[in-house]
Amino acid sequence: MKKLKMRPNTTNGLLLTFCGLDGCGKTTMLTRLISELENDYGLFITKQPTPSVRQSDIFRAYMDYPNADEYDYRSLSLLAASDRVQHVNKVIEPQMQKGNIVISDRYFYSCLANLRARGFKDDRWIYEISESIIKPDIAFFFDVPVDTAIKRVLSRPEEKDRYIDIELQYKLRDEYIEICKANNGVLISTEMPIEESYQIVKDEVRRVLKDEHRRKNQRNFI
């Protein structure tokens, strides 16, 4: 696994990213963090890829159906990568320049994980594109066994009939773990009680917020 050469954060804001399988618990962790920070800090909450990609025919074909042979997966990856470059440079970075804490549900790592999980491990273009992406101050990766993640997804009323490529989920899990290790991410199991998983998130965020060189008007994060 090659390390991504992302550009450093030179703003007065912070970037926290949350990645992992659908059903890994990242939304629960993200929501708890938002509720704890929102009264004391300027927050900007966002999601990748943006709706323009999520609503595209090619994205929905891969998400909703077992066969998307009319599309080349690399073309979807390029579309998603382009979307992330635009989103980082024109949405996320301006918010960080204002001194806000940006919290992103998924990030560039998900693009890489999906590309590699689908067999495109020799592609080099995605590593070149990563040089235009801001490196998060904390990149959280949430991990849970595939069977558990699938059960969680299918237990949601709105997703009880959702198509899930099970074999792909196993590959994605492995890729997320490797990407986390290669890029100094924070890997958190969500098999443990929610409070224990969230405490790790909280401790990592507290550590970053205590850096006086990165945060003006520091407040205590309890």
VOGU-3710 file (C-alpha; in Angstrom, 3 decimals, decimal comma):
1> mkklkmrpnt> 0,000/0,000/0,000  1,482/3,318/-1,117  1,116/6,322/1,189  -0,898/9,244/-0,163  1,031/12,512/-0,523  -1,720/14,901/0,463  -1,028/18,588/0,902  -0,775/19,911/4,467  -3,477/21,948/6,164  -2,224/25,552/6,269
11> tngllltfcg> -5,483/27,116/7,467  -6,673/28,072/10,951  -9,373/25,411/10,760  -9,417/21,668/11,226  -10,485/18,760/9,054  -11,859/15,560/10,592  -12,841/12,706/8,286  -14,892/9,568/8,930  -14,554/6,486/6,705  -15,461/2,811/6,753
21> ldgcgkttml> -17,955/0,284/5,442  -21,625/1,143/5,332  -22,861/-0,044/8,716  -19,495/0,447/10,420  -20,916/2,956/12,924  -19,277/6,089/11,542  -22,556/8,028/11,390  -23,225/7,309/15,058  -19,739/8,516/16,020  -19,970/11,551/13,752
31> trliselend> -23,369/12,562/15,127  -22,192/12,312/18,727  -19,134/14,424/18,010  -21,197/17,097/16,291  -23,603/17,338/19,222  -20,691/17,789/21,611  -18,838/20,414/19,576  -21,596/22,485/18,004  -22,187/24,840/20,945  -18,544/25,860/21,319
41> yglfitkqpt> -17,015/25,696/17,843  -17,802/26,762/14,329  -18,657/23,563/12,483  -19,198/22,736/8,842  -20,641/19,275/8,184  -20,308/17,758/4,744  -20,314/14,491/2,814  -18,449/12,908/-0,076  -19,098/12,256/-2,855  -21,439/15,183/-3,387
51> psvrqsdifr> -25,038/14,794/-4,646  -23,983/15,513/-8,228  -22,066/12,214/-8,239  -24,383/10,255/-5,942  -27,335/10,977/-8,223  -25,511/10,170/-11,464  -26,532/7,134/-13,505  -23,107/5,536/-13,271  -22,924/5,861/-9,466  -26,423/4,496/-8,962
61> aymdypnade> -25,708/1,598/-11,338  -22,827/0,423/-9,155  -24,677/1,080/-5,903  -28,072/-0,378/-6,724  -27,602/-3,258/-9,147  -25,540/-6,462/-9,308  -24,509/-5,860/-12,910  -23,151/-2,550/-14,206  -21,250/-3,893/-17,197  -22,218/-0,953/-19,393
71> ydyrslslla> -19,859/1,206/-17,319  -16,122/1,048/-16,732  -15,497/1,330/-12,989  -12,394/3,419/-13,593  -14,625/6,069/-15,183  -16,683/6,239/-11,980  -13,492/6,550/-9,926  -12,304/9,438/-12,087  -15,693/11,120/-11,724  -15,625/10,673/-7,943
81> asdrvqhvnk> -12,002/11,821/-7,663  -12,756/14,949/-9,681  -15,745/15,635/-7,458  -13,568/15,342/-4,348  -10,911/17,722/-5,690  -13,596/20,312/-6,458  -15,279/19,765/-3,098  -12,051/20,035/-1,096  -10,722/23,125/-2,860  -13,959/25,064/-3,295
91> viepqmqkgn> -16,064/23,963/-0,313  -13,982/22,431/2,471  -10,885/24,652/2,333  -12,823/27,964/2,336  -14,622/26,813/5,481  -11,319/25,906/7,102  -9,891/29,288/6,171  -12,683/30,810/8,256  -11,372/28,838/11,228  -14,166/26,280/11,188
101> ivisdryfys> -13,901/22,613/12,037  -14,952/20,661/8,967  -16,337/17,177/9,592  -16,646/15,041/6,463  -18,672/11,852/6,157  -16,260/9,928/3,884  -13,247/11,397/2,150  -10,702/10,686/-0,593  -9,691/7,474/1,180  -13,043/5,935/0,210
111> clanlrargf> -12,323/6,612/-3,445  -8,986/4,820/-3,144  -10,468/1,908/-1,173  -13,174/1,276/-3,749  -10,779/1,495/-6,681  -8,358/-0,980/-5,116  -11,117/-3,312/-3,902  -12,401/-3,604/-7,460  -9,014/-4,737/-8,730  -7,359/-1,508/-9,871
121> kddrwiyeis> -4,402/-1,746/-7,508  -1,819/-0,757/-10,124  -3,443/2,573/-11,022  -1,113/5,463/-10,238  -3,289/8,414/-11,256  -5,226/8,372/-7,988  -2,017/8,926/-6,003  -1,168/11,915/-8,195  -4,627/13,401/-7,651  -4,244/12,986/-3,893
131> esiikpdiaf> -1,543/15,675/-3,964  -4,354/18,202/-4,565  -6,305/16,985/-1,523  -5,855/18,419/1,989  -4,607/15,890/4,526  -7,069/15,604/7,424  -5,959/16,587/10,912  -7,558/13,328/12,003  -8,670/10,564/9,645  -10,954/8,180/11,507
141> ffdvpvdtai> -11,533/4,679/10,120  -14,268/2,637/11,766  -14,060/-1,134/11,577  -16,513/-3,937/12,177  -16,857/-7,489/10,761  -18,560/-7,533/7,374  -21,477/-9,658/8,582  -22,185/-7,174/11,353  -22,012/-4,209/8,978  -24,444/-5,856/6,543
151> krvlsrpeek> -26,915/-6,700/9,308  -26,849/-3,097/10,478  -27,517/-1,776/6,973  -30,366/-4,182/6,239  -31,961/-3,440/9,615  -32,691/0,091/8,431  -36,273/0,225/7,095  -35,275/2,351/4,108  -32,497/-0,074/3,138  -34,006/-3,473/3,956
161> dryidielqy> -34,110/-4,396/0,243  -30,797/-2,844/-0,703  -28,435/-4,730/-2,998  -25,073/-5,413/-1,309  -22,063/-6,942/-3,033  -20,887/-9,090/-0,112  -17,587/-10,155/-1,674  -16,759/-6,511/-2,329  -17,420/-5,624/1,318  -14,712/-8,037/2,477
171> klrdeyieic> -12,241/-6,507/0,054  -13,232/-2,983/1,087  -12,723/-3,772/4,744  -9,193/-4,973/4,059  -8,439/-1,902/1,961  -9,699/0,534/4,605  -7,500/-1,092/7,228  -4,440/-0,927/4,984  -5,122/2,674/3,940  -5,506/3,657/7,580
181> kanngvlist> -2,198/2,065/8,524  -0,335/3,598/5,567  -1,664/7,117/6,163  -1,501/7,478/9,944  -5,238/7,183/10,394  -7,044/6,244/13,592  -8,603/2,768/13,398  -11,500/2,211/15,802  -13,495/-0,961/16,303  -17,206/-0,337/16,760
191> empieesyqi> -17,824/-3,832/18,076  -17,108/-2,497/21,551  -19,771/-0,490/23,413  -20,581/2,862/21,785  -19,215/4,823/24,749  -15,836/3,106/24,476  -15,575/3,672/20,735  -16,629/7,285/21,071  -14,150/7,905/23,884  -11,336/7,186/21,430
201> vkdevrrvlk> -12,818/9,704/18,989  -13,170/12,238/21,771  -9,603/11,767/23,024  -8,163/12,209/19,529  -10,176/15,368/18,902  -9,221/16,759/22,301  -5,550/16,173/21,475  -5,814/18,206/18,253  -7,828/21,006/19,829  -5,213/21,442/22,538
211> dehrrknqrn> -2,608/22,384/19,956  -2,430/26,130/20,561  -0,690/26,722/17,262  -3,653/25,305/15,357  -6,581/26,747/17,242  -7,194/30,352/18,245  -9,516/31,105/21,124  -9,110/27,603/22,479  -11,951/26,242/24,577  -12,034/23,153/26,700
221> fi> -13,486/20,063/25,053  -14,870/17,937/27,852
//
